[in-house]
């Protein structure tokens, strides 16, 4: 399973409950994006980042030059 590189968010499991209280299994998947990020030591790595961390500015996108 994919996991967010920054916060570690991954798939969670739970139940969907209908109006008549029937319970069915379901999965809650995070909004992950595979992207190239620049790490602290200057290297570029392709990792999965969730949309929440991306929006908060917790990663720096690596821009291609050339």
N, CA, C and O atoms as a Maestro MAE file, in Angstrom:
{
 s_m_m2io_version
 :::
 2.0.0
}

f_m_ct {
 s_m_title
 :::
 protein
 m_atom[264] {
  # First column is atom index #
  i_m_mmod_type
  r_m_x_coord
  r_m_y_coord
  r_m_z_coord
  i_m_residue_number
  s_m_chain_name
  s_m_pdb_residue_name
  s_m_pdb_atom_name
  i_m_atomic_number
  :::
  1 25 0.828 -1.182 0.000 1 A "UNK " " N  " 7
  2 3 0.000 0.000 0.000 1 A "UNK " " CA " 6
  3 2 0.873 1.245 0.000 1 A "UNK " " C  " 6
  4 15 1.946 1.267 0.602 1 A "UNK " " O  " 8
  5 25 0.409 2.259 -0.669 2 A "UNK " " N  " 7
  6 3 1.131 3.526 -0.699 2 A "UNK " " CA " 6
  7 2 0.959 4.246 0.632 2 A "UNK " " C  " 6
  8 15 -0.032 4.055 1.337 2 A "UNK " " O  " 8
  9 25 1.940 5.073 0.960 3 A "UNK " " N  " 7
  10 3 1.948 5.793 2.231 3 A "UNK " " CA " 6
  11 2 2.516 7.185 1.994 3 A "UNK " " C  " 6
  12 15 3.444 7.336 1.199 3 A "UNK " " O  " 8
  13 25 1.991 8.197 2.655 4 A "UNK " " N  " 7
  14 3 2.495 9.559 2.515 4 A "UNK " " CA " 6
  15 2 3.910 9.630 3.084 4 A "UNK " " C  " 6
  16 15 4.165 9.156 4.191 4 A "UNK " " O  " 8
  17 25 4.826 10.224 2.323 5 A "UNK " " N  " 7
  18 3 6.225 10.324 2.725 5 A "UNK " " CA " 6
  19 2 6.393 11.230 3.937 5 A "UNK " " C  " 6
  20 15 7.305 11.020 4.736 5 A "UNK " " O  " 8
  21 25 5.538 12.227 4.092 6 A "UNK " " N  " 7
  22 3 5.686 13.229 5.155 6 A "UNK " " CA " 6
  23 2 4.994 12.793 6.447 6 A "UNK " " C  " 6
  24 15 5.629 12.718 7.499 6 A "UNK " " O  " 8
  25 25 3.698 12.506 6.368 7 A "UNK " " N  " 7
  26 3 2.933 12.243 7.594 7 A "UNK " " CA " 6
  27 2 2.645 10.760 7.832 7 A "UNK " " C  " 6
  28 15 2.201 10.390 8.918 7 A "UNK " " O  " 8
  29 25 2.890 9.905 6.833 8 A "UNK " " N  " 7
  30 3 2.671 8.477 7.011 8 A "UNK " " CA " 6
  31 2 1.231 8.033 6.854 8 A "UNK " " C  " 6
  32 15 0.880 6.913 7.225 8 A "UNK " " O  " 8
  33 25 0.386 8.909 6.305 9 A "UNK " " N  " 7
  34 3 -1.023 8.575 6.119 9 A "UNK " " CA " 6
  35 2 -1.155 7.415 5.132 9 A "UNK " " C  " 6
  36 15 -0.496 7.398 4.093 9 A "UNK " " O  " 8
  37 25 -2.018 6.442 5.468 10 A "UNK " " N  " 7
  38 3 -2.204 5.265 4.637 10 A "UNK " " CA " 6
  39 2 -3.670 4.854 4.668 10 A "UNK " " C  " 6
  40 15 -4.484 5.528 5.300 10 A "UNK " " O  " 8
  41 25 -4.018 3.770 4.004 11 A "UNK " " N  " 7
  42 3 -5.393 3.305 3.927 11 A "UNK " " CA " 6
  43 2 -5.900 2.875 5.298 11 A "UNK " " C  " 6
  44 15 -5.206 2.180 6.040 11 A "UNK " " O  " 8
  45 25 -7.127 3.300 5.626 12 A "UNK " " N  " 7
  46 3 -7.793 2.907 6.865 12 A "UNK " " CA " 6
  47 2 -9.027 2.095 6.508 12 A "UNK " " C  " 6
  48 15 -9.588 2.249 5.424 12 A "UNK " " O  " 8
  49 25 -9.447 1.229 7.423 13 A "UNK " " N  " 7
  50 3 -10.594 0.378 7.186 13 A "UNK " " CA " 6
  51 2 -11.691 0.713 8.180 13 A "UNK " " C  " 6
  52 15 -11.424 1.041 9.336 13 A "UNK " " O  " 8
  53 25 -12.937 0.625 7.710 14 A "UNK " " N  " 7
  54 3 -14.063 0.931 8.579 14 A "UNK " " CA " 6
  55 2 -15.340 0.328 8.032 14 A "UNK " " C  " 6
  56 15 -15.311 -0.640 7.271 14 A "UNK " " O  " 8
  57 25 -16.445 0.902 8.422 15 A "UNK " " N  " 7
  58 3 -17.760 0.416 8.008 15 A "UNK " " CA " 6
  59 2 -18.557 1.569 7.406 15 A "UNK " " C  " 6
  60 15 -18.460 2.711 7.857 15 A "UNK " " O  " 8
  61 25 -19.350 1.251 6.378 16 A "UNK " " N  " 7
  62 3 -20.342 2.203 5.893 16 A "UNK " " CA " 6
  63 2 -21.678 1.756 6.490 16 A "UNK " " C  " 6
  64 15 -22.030 0.577 6.440 16 A "UNK " " O  " 8
  65 25 -22.410 2.712 7.051 17 A "UNK " " N  " 7
  66 3 -23.650 2.403 7.748 17 A "UNK " " CA " 6
  67 2 -24.809 2.976 6.938 17 A "UNK " " C  " 6
  68 15 -24.837 4.173 6.654 17 A "UNK " " O  " 8
  69 25 -25.760 2.129 6.568 18 A "UNK " " N  " 7
  70 3 -26.910 2.568 5.801 18 A "UNK " " CA " 6
  71 2 -27.975 3.155 6.730 18 A "UNK " " C  " 6
  72 15 -27.843 3.116 7.953 18 A "UNK " " O  " 8
  73 25 -29.025 3.696 6.123 19 A "UNK " " N  " 7
  74 3 -30.120 4.264 6.899 19 A "UNK " " CA " 6
  75 2 -30.782 3.216 7.786 19 A "UNK " " C  " 6
  76 15 -31.268 3.531 8.872 19 A "UNK " " O  " 8
  77 25 -30.800 1.960 7.316 20 A "UNK " " N  " 7
  78 3 -31.405 0.885 8.106 20 A "UNK " " CA " 6
  79 2 -30.389 0.223 9.041 20 A "UNK " " C  " 6
  80 15 -30.648 -0.854 9.578 20 A "UNK " " O  " 8
  81 25 -29.251 0.857 9.233 21 A "UNK " " N  " 7
  82 3 -28.205 0.437 10.174 21 A "UNK " " CA " 6
  83 2 -27.474 -0.829 9.736 21 A "UNK " " C  " 6
  84 15 -26.842 -1.484 10.564 21 A "UNK " " O  " 8
  85 25 -27.546 -1.190 8.453 22 A "UNK " " N  " 7
  86 3 -26.730 -2.297 7.961 22 A "UNK " " CA " 6
  87 2 -25.289 -1.820 7.851 22 A "UNK " " C  " 6
  88 15 -25.034 -0.677 7.473 22 A "UNK " " O  " 8
  89 25 -24.349 -2.700 8.181 23 A "UNK " " N  " 7
  90 3 -22.940 -2.319 8.153 23 A "UNK " " CA " 6
  91 2 -22.195 -3.125 7.097 23 A "UNK " " C  " 6
  92 15 -22.291 -4.352 7.056 23 A "UNK " " O  " 8
  93 25 -21.450 -2.425 6.244 24 A "UNK " " N  " 7
  94 3 -20.651 -3.049 5.203 24 A "UNK " " CA " 6
  95 2 -19.225 -2.528 5.303 24 A "UNK " " C  " 6
  96 15 -19.005 -1.355 5.605 24 A "UNK " " O  " 8
  97 25 -18.260 -3.398 5.048 25 A "UNK " " N  " 7
  98 3 -16.866 -2.986 5.121 25 A "UNK " " CA " 6
  99 2 -16.523 -2.043 3.973 25 A "UNK " " C  " 6
  100 15 -17.050 -2.184 2.870 25 A "UNK " " O  " 8
  101 25 -15.646 -1.089 4.232 26 A "UNK " " N  " 7
  102 3 -15.179 -0.175 3.207 26 A "UNK " " CA " 6
  103 2 -13.783 0.316 3.567 26 A "UNK " " C  " 6
  104 15 -13.313 0.094 4.682 26 A "UNK " " O  " 8
  105 25 -13.119 0.985 2.623 27 A "UNK " " N  " 7
  106 3 -11.788 1.514 2.869 27 A "UNK " " CA " 6
  107 2 -11.798 3.020 2.696 27 A "UNK " " C  " 6
  108 15 -12.523 3.553 1.856 27 A "UNK " " O  " 8
  109 25 -10.997 3.698 3.489 28 A "UNK " " N  " 7
  110 3 -10.801 5.133 3.393 28 A "UNK " " CA " 6
  111 2 -9.390 5.354 2.878 28 A "UNK " " C  " 6
  112 15 -8.425 5.127 3.607 28 A "UNK " " O  " 8
  113 25 -9.255 5.797 1.620 29 A "UNK " " N  " 7
  114 3 -7.943 5.981 1.021 29 A "UNK " " CA " 6
  115 2 -7.553 7.450 1.029 29 A "UNK " " C  " 6
  116 15 -8.389 8.303 0.733 29 A "UNK " " O  " 8
  117 25 -6.295 7.771 1.364 30 A "UNK " " N  " 7
  118 3 -5.844 9.159 1.337 30 A "UNK " " CA " 6
  119 2 -5.647 9.637 -0.091 30 A "UNK " " C  " 6
  120 15 -5.472 8.828 -1.003 30 A "UNK " " O  " 8
  121 25 -5.674 10.931 -0.286 31 A "UNK " " N  " 7
  122 3 -5.505 11.540 -1.603 31 A "UNK " " CA " 6
  123 2 -4.007 11.692 -1.871 31 A "UNK " " C  " 6
  124 15 -3.429 12.751 -1.622 31 A "UNK " " O  " 8
  125 25 -3.379 10.620 -2.384 32 A "UNK " " N  " 7
  126 3 -1.934 10.602 -2.586 32 A "UNK " " CA " 6
  127 2 -1.562 10.961 -4.021 32 A "UNK " " C  " 6
  128 15 -2.262 10.604 -4.968 32 A "UNK " " O  " 8
  129 25 -0.447 11.675 -4.160 33 A "UNK " " N  " 7
  130 3 0.092 12.048 -5.460 33 A "UNK " " CA " 6
  131 2 1.548 11.623 -5.519 33 A "UNK " " C  " 6
  132 15 2.304 11.855 -4.575 33 A "UNK " " O  " 8
  133 25 1.945 11.002 -6.624 34 A "UNK " " N  " 7
  134 3 3.333 10.607 -6.791 34 A "UNK " " CA " 6
  135 2 4.056 11.771 -7.457 34 A "UNK " " C  " 6
  136 15 3.694 12.172 -8.563 34 A "UNK " " O  " 8
  137 25 5.066 12.312 -6.800 35 A "UNK " " N  " 7
  138 3 5.742 13.486 -7.335 35 A "UNK " " CA " 6
  139 2 7.218 13.516 -6.983 35 A "UNK " " C  " 6
  140 15 7.675 12.821 -6.076 35 A "UNK " " O  " 8
  141 25 7.950 14.335 -7.721 36 A "UNK " " N  " 7
  142 3 9.377 14.508 -7.485 36 A "UNK " " CA " 6
  143 2 9.555 15.626 -6.468 36 A "UNK " " C  " 6
  144 15 9.090 16.746 -6.677 36 A "UNK " " O  " 8
  145 25 10.238 15.313 -5.356 37 A "UNK " " N  " 7
  146 3 10.468 16.312 -4.309 37 A "UNK " " CA " 6
  147 2 11.961 16.438 -4.048 37 A "UNK " " C  " 6
  148 15 12.729 15.493 -4.231 37 A "UNK " " O  " 8
  149 25 12.347 17.626 -3.617 38 A "UNK " " N  " 7
  150 3 13.735 17.887 -3.250 38 A "UNK " " CA " 6
  151 2 13.871 17.684 -1.755 38 A "UNK " " C  " 6
  152 15 13.175 18.324 -0.967 38 A "UNK " " O  " 8
  153 25 14.774 16.787 -1.363 39 A "UNK " " N  " 7
  154 3 14.990 16.479 0.048 39 A "UNK " " CA " 6
  155 2 15.942 17.497 0.674 39 A "UNK " " C  " 6
  156 15 16.487 18.358 -0.017 39 A "UNK " " O  " 8
  157 25 16.134 17.390 1.991 40 A "UNK " " N  " 7
  158 3 16.975 18.356 2.715 40 A "UNK " " CA " 6
  159 2 18.421 18.359 2.243 40 A "UNK " " C  " 6
  160 15 19.066 19.407 2.245 40 A "UNK " " O  " 8
  161 25 18.944 17.197 1.837 41 A "UNK " " N  " 7
  162 3 20.341 17.139 1.408 41 A "UNK " " CA " 6
  163 2 20.522 17.512 -0.059 41 A "UNK " " C  " 6
  164 15 21.629 17.409 -0.587 41 A "UNK " " O  " 8
  165 25 19.451 17.944 -0.725 42 A "UNK " " N  " 7
  166 3 19.550 18.418 -2.096 42 A "UNK " " CA " 6
  167 2 19.256 17.384 -3.160 42 A "UNK " " C  " 6
  168 15 19.209 17.725 -4.342 42 A "UNK " " O  " 8
  169 25 19.058 16.139 -2.786 43 A "UNK " " N  " 7
  170 3 18.770 15.109 -3.775 43 A "UNK " " CA " 6
  171 2 17.299 15.145 -4.154 43 A "UNK " " C  " 6
  172 15 16.462 15.654 -3.409 43 A "UNK " " O  " 8
  173 25 17.001 14.598 -5.318 44 A "UNK " " N  " 7
  174 3 15.631 14.549 -5.808 44 A "UNK " " CA " 6
  175 2 15.142 13.108 -5.727 44 A "UNK " " C  " 6
  176 15 15.850 12.178 -6.115 44 A "UNK " " O  " 8
  177 25 13.925 12.934 -5.220 45 A "UNK " " N  " 7
  178 3 13.373 11.601 -5.049 45 A "UNK " " CA " 6
  179 2 11.898 11.634 -5.444 45 A "UNK " " C  " 6
  180 15 11.208 12.628 -5.219 45 A "UNK " " O  " 8
  181 25 11.423 10.536 -6.034 46 A "UNK " " N  " 7
  182 3 10.010 10.434 -6.405 46 A "UNK " " CA " 6
  183 2 9.283 9.706 -5.272 46 A "UNK " " C  " 6
  184 15 9.567 8.541 -4.994 46 A "UNK " " O  " 8
  185 25 8.352 10.394 -4.628 47 A "UNK " " N  " 7
  186 3 7.663 9.842 -3.460 47 A "UNK " " CA " 6
  187 2 6.164 10.131 -3.560 47 A "UNK " " C  " 6
  188 15 5.727 10.942 -4.377 47 A "UNK " " O  " 8
  189 25 5.386 9.449 -2.709 48 A "UNK " " N  " 7
  190 3 3.960 9.723 -2.583 48 A "UNK " " CA " 6
  191 2 3.768 10.771 -1.486 48 A "UNK " " C  " 6
  192 15 4.319 10.646 -0.393 48 A "UNK " " O  " 8
  193 25 2.975 11.812 -1.792 49 A "UNK " " N  " 7
  194 3 2.672 12.865 -0.828 49 A "UNK " " CA " 6
  195 2 1.164 13.076 -0.836 49 A "UNK " " C  " 6
  196 15 0.556 13.152 -1.904 49 A "UNK " " O  " 8
  197 25 0.555 13.171 0.341 50 A "UNK " " N  " 7
  198 3 -0.886 13.403 0.394 50 A "UNK " " CA " 6
  199 2 -1.179 14.874 0.103 50 A "UNK " " C  " 6
  200 15 -0.320 15.739 0.277 50 A "UNK " " O  " 8
  201 25 -2.388 15.137 -0.336 51 A "UNK " " N  " 7
  202 3 -2.780 16.484 -0.743 51 A "UNK " " CA " 6
  203 2 -2.729 17.468 0.433 51 A "UNK " " C  " 6
  204 15 -2.469 18.656 0.239 51 A "UNK " " O  " 8
  205 25 -2.972 16.983 1.626 52 A "UNK " " N  " 7
  206 3 -2.958 17.853 2.804 52 A "UNK " " CA " 6
  207 2 -1.544 18.383 3.083 52 A "UNK " " C  " 6
  208 15 -1.371 19.566 3.377 52 A "UNK " " O  " 8
  209 25 -0.537 17.509 2.992 53 A "UNK " " N  " 7
  210 3 0.854 17.930 3.197 53 A "UNK " " CA " 6
  211 2 1.330 18.816 2.051 53 A "UNK " " C  " 6
  212 15 2.095 19.757 2.261 53 A "UNK " " O  " 8
  213 25 0.878 18.514 0.852 54 A "UNK " " N  " 7
  214 3 1.244 19.302 -0.314 54 A "UNK " " CA " 6
  215 2 0.695 20.721 -0.201 54 A "UNK " " C  " 6
  216 15 1.401 21.690 -0.481 54 A "UNK " " O  " 8
  217 25 -0.548 20.837 0.204 55 A "UNK " " N  " 7
  218 3 -1.195 22.139 0.354 55 A "UNK " " CA " 6
  219 2 -0.580 22.949 1.494 55 A "UNK " " C  " 6
  220 15 -0.523 24.177 1.423 55 A "UNK " " O  " 8
  221 25 -0.120 22.265 2.545 56 A "UNK " " N  " 7
  222 3 0.476 22.939 3.697 56 A "UNK " " CA " 6
  223 2 1.912 23.383 3.431 56 A "UNK " " C  " 6
  224 15 2.496 24.107 4.238 56 A "UNK " " O  " 8
  225 25 2.493 22.951 2.292 57 A "UNK " " N  " 7
  226 3 3.856 23.359 1.949 57 A "UNK " " CA " 6
  227 2 4.922 22.590 2.703 57 A "UNK " " C  " 6
  228 15 6.005 23.124 2.943 57 A "UNK " " O  " 8
  229 25 4.650 21.361 3.080 58 A "UNK " " N  " 7
  230 3 5.619 20.567 3.838 58 A "UNK " " CA " 6
  231 2 6.678 19.916 2.956 58 A "UNK " " C  " 6
  232 15 7.649 19.360 3.468 58 A "UNK " " O  " 8
  233 25 6.501 19.979 1.626 59 A "UNK " " N  " 7
  234 3 7.493 19.438 0.689 59 A "UNK " " CA " 6
  235 2 7.819 20.510 -0.346 59 A "UNK " " C  " 6
  236 15 7.026 21.414 -0.610 59 A "UNK " " O  " 8
  237 25 9.012 20.380 -0.924 60 A "UNK " " N  " 7
  238 3 9.438 21.300 -1.988 60 A "UNK " " CA " 6
  239 2 9.479 20.502 -3.282 60 A "UNK " " C  " 6
  240 15 10.183 19.497 -3.377 60 A "UNK " " O  " 8
  241 25 8.717 20.957 -4.284 61 A "UNK " " N  " 7
  242 3 8.683 20.282 -5.568 61 A "UNK " " CA " 6
  243 2 10.025 20.471 -6.267 61 A "UNK " " C  " 6
  244 15 10.621 21.546 -6.213 61 A "UNK " " O  " 8
  245 25 10.489 19.412 -6.922 62 A "UNK " " N  " 7
  246 3 11.717 19.492 -7.701 62 A "UNK " " CA " 6
  247 2 11.344 19.919 -9.113 62 A "UNK " " C  " 6
  248 15 10.510 19.285 -9.760 62 A "UNK " " O  " 8
  249 25 11.963 20.994 -9.589 63 A "UNK " " N  " 7
  250 3 11.667 21.527 -10.913 63 A "UNK " " CA " 6
  251 2 12.750 21.024 -11.880 63 A "UNK " " C  " 6
  252 15 13.945 21.102 -11.594 63 A "UNK " " O  " 8
  253 25 12.307 20.515 -13.012 64 A "UNK " " N  " 7
  254 3 13.273 20.040 -14.027 64 A "UNK " " CA " 6
  255 2 13.914 21.230 -14.727 64 A "UNK " " C  " 6
  256 15 13.228 22.174 -15.118 64 A "UNK " " O  " 8
  257 25 15.208 21.180 -14.881 65 A "UNK " " N  " 7
  258 3 15.923 22.236 -15.616 65 A "UNK " " CA " 6
  259 2 16.623 21.589 -16.803 65 A "UNK " " C  " 6
  260 15 17.273 20.551 -16.679 65 A "UNK " " O  " 8
  261 25 16.475 22.217 -17.926 66 A "UNK " " N  " 7
  262 3 17.179 21.687 -19.084 66 A "UNK " " CA " 6
  263 2 16.347 21.331 -20.184 66 A "UNK " " C  " 6
  264 15 16.845 20.872 -21.212 66 A "UNK " " O  " 8
  :::
 }
 m_bond[263] {
  # First column is bond index #
  i_m_from
  i_m_to
  i_m_order
  :::
  1 1 2 1
  2 2 3 1
  3 3 4 2
  4 3 5 1
  5 5 6 1
  6 6 7 1
  7 7 8 2
  8 7 9 1
  9 9 10 1
  10 10 11 1
  11 11 12 2
  12 11 13 1
  13 13 14 1
  14 14 15 1
  15 15 16 2
  16 15 17 1
  17 17 18 1
  18 18 19 1
  19 19 20 2
  20 19 21 1
  21 21 22 1
  22 22 23 1
  23 23 24 2
  24 23 25 1
  25 25 26 1
  26 26 27 1
  27 27 28 2
  28 27 29 1
  29 29 30 1
  30 30 31 1
  31 31 32 2
  32 31 33 1
  33 33 34 1
  34 34 35 1
  35 35 36 2
  36 35 37 1
  37 37 38 1
  38 38 39 1
  39 39 40 2
  40 39 41 1
  41 41 42 1
  42 42 43 1
  43 43 44 2
  44 43 45 1
  45 45 46 1
  46 46 47 1
  47 47 48 2
  48 47 49 1
  49 49 50 1
  50 50 51 1
  51 51 52 2
  52 51 53 1
  53 53 54 1
  54 54 55 1
  55 55 56 2
  56 55 57 1
  57 57 58 1
  58 58 59 1
  59 59 60 2
  60 59 61 1
  61 61 62 1
  62 62 63 1
  63 63 64 2
  64 63 65 1
  65 65 66 1
  66 66 67 1
  67 67 68 2
  68 67 69 1
  69 69 70 1
  70 70 71 1
  71 71 72 2
  72 71 73 1
  73 73 74 1
  74 74 75 1
  75 75 76 2
  76 75 77 1
  77 77 78 1
  78 78 79 1
  79 79 80 2
  80 79 81 1
  81 81 82 1
  82 82 83 1
  83 83 84 2
  84 83 85 1
  85 85 86 1
  86 86 87 1
  87 87 88 2
  88 87 89 1
  89 89 90 1
  90 90 91 1
  91 91 92 2
  92 91 93 1
  93 93 94 1
  94 94 95 1
  95 95 96 2
  96 95 97 1
  97 97 98 1
  98 98 99 1
  99 99 100 2
  100 99 101 1
  101 101 102 1
  102 102 103 1
  103 103 104 2
  104 103 105 1
  105 105 106 1
  106 106 107 1
  107 107 108 2
  108 107 109 1
  109 109 110 1
  110 110 111 1
  111 111 112 2
  112 111 113 1
  113 113 114 1
  114 114 115 1
  115 115 116 2
  116 115 117 1
  117 117 118 1
  118 118 119 1
  119 119 120 2
  120 119 121 1
  121 121 122 1
  122 122 123 1
  123 123 124 2
  124 123 125 1
  125 125 126 1
  126 126 127 1
  127 127 128 2
  128 127 129 1
  129 129 130 1
  130 130 131 1
  131 131 132 2
  132 131 133 1
  133 133 134 1
  134 134 135 1
  135 135 136 2
  136 135 137 1
  137 137 138 1
  138 138 139 1
  139 139 140 2
  140 139 141 1
  141 141 142 1
  142 142 143 1
  143 143 144 2
  144 143 145 1
  145 145 146 1
  146 146 147 1
  147 147 148 2
  148 147 149 1
  149 149 150 1
  150 150 151 1
  151 151 152 2
  152 151 153 1
  153 153 154 1
  154 154 155 1
  155 155 156 2
  156 155 157 1
  157 157 158 1
  158 158 159 1
  159 159 160 2
  160 159 161 1
  161 161 162 1
  162 162 163 1
  163 163 164 2
  164 163 165 1
  165 165 166 1
  166 166 167 1
  167 167 168 2
  168 167 169 1
  169 169 170 1
  170 170 171 1
  171 171 172 2
  172 171 173 1
  173 173 174 1
  174 174 175 1
  175 175 176 2
  176 175 177 1
  177 177 178 1
  178 178 179 1
  179 179 180 2
  180 179 181 1
  181 181 182 1
  182 182 183 1
  183 183 184 2
  184 183 185 1
  185 185 186 1
  186 186 187 1
  187 187 188 2
  188 187 189 1
  189 189 190 1
  190 190 191 1
  191 191 192 2
  192 191 193 1
  193 193 194 1
  194 194 195 1
  195 195 196 2
  196 195 197 1
  197 197 198 1
  198 198 199 1
  199 199 200 2
  200 199 201 1
  201 201 202 1
  202 202 203 1
  203 203 204 2
  204 203 205 1
  205 205 206 1
  206 206 207 1
  207 207 208 2
  208 207 209 1
  209 209 210 1
  210 210 211 1
  211 211 212 2
  212 211 213 1
  213 213 214 1
  214 214 215 1
  215 215 216 2
  216 215 217 1
  217 217 218 1
  218 218 219 1
  219 219 220 2
  220 219 221 1
  221 221 222 1
  222 222 223 1
  223 223 224 2
  224 223 225 1
  225 225 226 1
  226 226 227 1
  227 227 228 2
  228 227 229 1
  229 229 230 1
  230 230 231 1
  231 231 232 2
  232 231 233 1
  233 233 234 1
  234 234 235 1
  235 235 236 2
  236 235 237 1
  237 237 238 1
  238 238 239 1
  239 239 240 2
  240 239 241 1
  241 241 242 1
  242 242 243 1
  243 243 244 2
  244 243 245 1
  245 245 246 1
  246 246 247 1
  247 247 248 2
  248 247 249 1
  249 249 250 1
  250 250 251 1
  251 251 252 2
  252 251 253 1
  253 253 254 1
  254 254 255 1
  255 255 256 2
  256 255 257 1
  257 257 258 1
  258 258 259 1
  259 259 260 2
  260 259 261 1
  261 261 262 1
  262 262 263 1
  263 263 264 2
  :::
 }
}
